[in-house]
Amino acid sequence: MRHEAFHYPALTDIRTESKKLNAFLPLSEDVSTLFEALTLAGKQTANRIAFQPMEGTDGTEDGAPGELTVRRYHRFAQAGPGLIWFEAVATVPEARASAHQLWLTEKNLDAFKKLVDEIREISLKENGYAPLIVMQATNSGRYSKPHGYPEPLIAYNCPPLEDTPLAADRIVTDSDLRRYEEAYAATAALCQRAGFDGMDVKCCHRYLACELLSAYTRPGDYGGSYENRTRFLKNCYRAARSAVTEPGFFLSSRLNVYDGFAYPYGFGVSAEGGLTPDLTEPIRLIRELKQEFGIPLINVTMGNPYKNPHVNRPYDHGNYVPDEHPLEGVSRMMRGVSEIQHAVPDVPVLGSAFSYLRQHAGNLAAGMVAGGHCAMAGFGRMAFADPGFIHELRESGAISPKRVCLTCGGCAVLLRQGTPAGCIARDREVYKL
Ligand SMILES: Cc1cc2nc3c(=O)[nH]c(=O)nc-3n(C[C@H](O)[C@H](O)[C@H](O)COP(=O)(O)O)c2cc1C
């Protein structure tokens, strides 16, 4: 069933629809909570708005930020989020998601450093404060395309994700995994030297570390038990930590707390069939990451953008429209974020998937933060469409509908094509399909 496209001009329209759907969408007319400071890892963010990692597929072939990468982060810096979660950056070349995914190396370190410095300078000049900047370090695993075509590195064969089973030599060996873990040490050292405030050991959206969390059917040290399935992630943390020398530099993760497709072996799902959330293991994992590695916050997300993109980024346009109202998708994310925040009150949670609400996204973000359901609200597609919505929110308490994200999916199509990704509706001088 196709649901109607977005037709909620007023906040009360969202309230009415939400009631009908029995959705969890705490909305607040007063957005002032979003402009309160938050202390993270001994540093202060100026506000509770973060920009989520948004890969632009516009790095140079050697992995340095390209012209459009620089343009994107300059725009982000001007907008004034309290935190910028810098997009996925590869730790090893064979696991880049595209030939233009960023990849931090000794050779291109200066280009990253320059960009990080510029982000701080621009924001300081425009807004009077600098954002915290966290770099997302990744191994794209199953979705590696370092030469522009798929060269998957998988944790195990997962039938719902493979039309025909991938060959055994696509399954990474335990010794490959140990090598990939070590790569996080080199990346963390470079990340710190580039001037980032912290590094994310990316563990979401079915990339390698995330896939291993559900590797029930994998034999050996990295499959089966909870301890084995979380081994890679924790070893990446250990490797990264061994390379960190500055006391203020922190580690964290963007973590999938719910895989959510029909398959009994998922992470954050009950064994009934993969669709019912069960956050017991994600909560345990976050507590352990806090205890063992002192994570100062956790960035919570869900779904697999290749398999069930509506779970990750609810939308109402495009070819693949699921039998679910997009507000139910937003609600699932908000419930998950809130459940985690309440279960782990000493770890501030950064929530995801606000953009579907367009001009009302700030009201949902404020409702979530004011209600104690998360500490920060992270925006993805809205940041591509018009990062300036933060200024509007601050100055008038509302976002104008004129430049908001339309959830058309164009940015994701560009990303999948391996071409520079951005907003085809609101930034169309630069981005076209
Ligand atoms: C073009 C594009 C690039 C993305 N790149 C990343 C990325 O590098 N790392 C990541 O964790 N998520 C990535 N995401 C997911 C977003 O960070 C975010 O979770 C998602 O868009 C939902 O948030 P929103 O509703 O605010 O857009 C990307 C999404 C899109 C559409």
PDBQT file of the ligand as one rigid body, heavy atoms in Angstrom, charges set to zero:
ROOT
HETATM    1  C1  LIG A 501      23.365  10.313   0.968  1.00  0.00    +0.000 C 
HETATM    2  C2  LIG A 501      23.466   9.714   2.337  1.00  0.00    +0.000 A 
HETATM    3  C3  LIG A 501      24.724   9.486   2.892  1.00  0.00    +0.000 A 
HETATM    4  C4  LIG A 501      24.819   8.918   4.166  1.00  0.00    +0.000 A 
HETATM    5  N1  LIG A 501      26.063   8.684   4.705  1.00  0.00    +0.000 NA
HETATM    6  C5  LIG A 501      26.164   8.126   5.945  1.00  0.00    +0.000 A 
HETATM    7  C6  LIG A 501      27.442   7.900   6.533  1.00  0.00    +0.000 A 
HETATM    8  O1  LIG A 501      28.496   8.217   5.996  1.00  0.00    +0.000 OA
HETATM    9  N2  LIG A 501      27.462   7.302   7.757  1.00  0.00    +0.000 N 
HETATM   10  C7  LIG A 501      26.314   6.961   8.446  1.00  0.00    +0.000 A 
HETATM   11  O2  LIG A 501      26.399   6.436   9.558  1.00  0.00    +0.000 OA
HETATM   12  N3  LIG A 501      25.109   7.214   7.908  1.00  0.00    +0.000 NA
HETATM   13  C8  LIG A 501      24.997   7.791   6.699  1.00  0.00    +0.000 A 
HETATM   14  N4  LIG A 501      23.759   8.086   6.192  1.00  0.00    +0.000 N 
HETATM   15  C9  LIG A 501      22.560   7.947   7.053  1.00  0.00    +0.000 C 
HETATM   16  C10 LIG A 501      22.251   9.290   7.736  1.00  0.00    +0.000 C 
HETATM   17  O3  LIG A 501      23.310   9.681   8.593  1.00  0.00    +0.000 OA
HETATM   18  C11 LIG A 501      20.960   9.262   8.571  1.00  0.00    +0.000 C 
HETATM   19  O4  LIG A 501      21.034   8.239   9.520  1.00  0.00    +0.000 OA
HETATM   20  C12 LIG A 501      19.701   9.052   7.741  1.00  0.00    +0.000 C 
HETATM   21  O5  LIG A 501      19.685   9.872   6.597  1.00  0.00    +0.000 OA
HETATM   22  C13 LIG A 501      18.440   9.305   8.596  1.00  0.00    +0.000 C 
HETATM   23  O6  LIG A 501      18.471  10.602   9.160  1.00  0.00    +0.000 OA
HETATM   24  P1  LIG A 501      17.605  11.795   8.514  1.00  0.00    +0.000 P 
HETATM   25  O7  LIG A 501      16.164  11.387   8.638  1.00  0.00    +0.000 OA
HETATM   26  O8  LIG A 501      17.926  12.999   9.340  1.00  0.00    +0.000 OA
HETATM   27  O9  LIG A 501      18.040  11.934   7.100  1.00  0.00    +0.000 OA
HETATM   28  C14 LIG A 501      23.647   8.616   4.908  1.00  0.00    +0.000 A 
HETATM   29  C15 LIG A 501      22.383   8.846   4.340  1.00  0.00    +0.000 A 
HETATM   30  C16 LIG A 501      22.291   9.399   3.066  1.00  0.00    +0.000 A 
HETATM   31  C17 LIG A 501      20.916   9.645   2.516  1.00  0.00    +0.000 C 
ENDROOT
TORSDOF 0
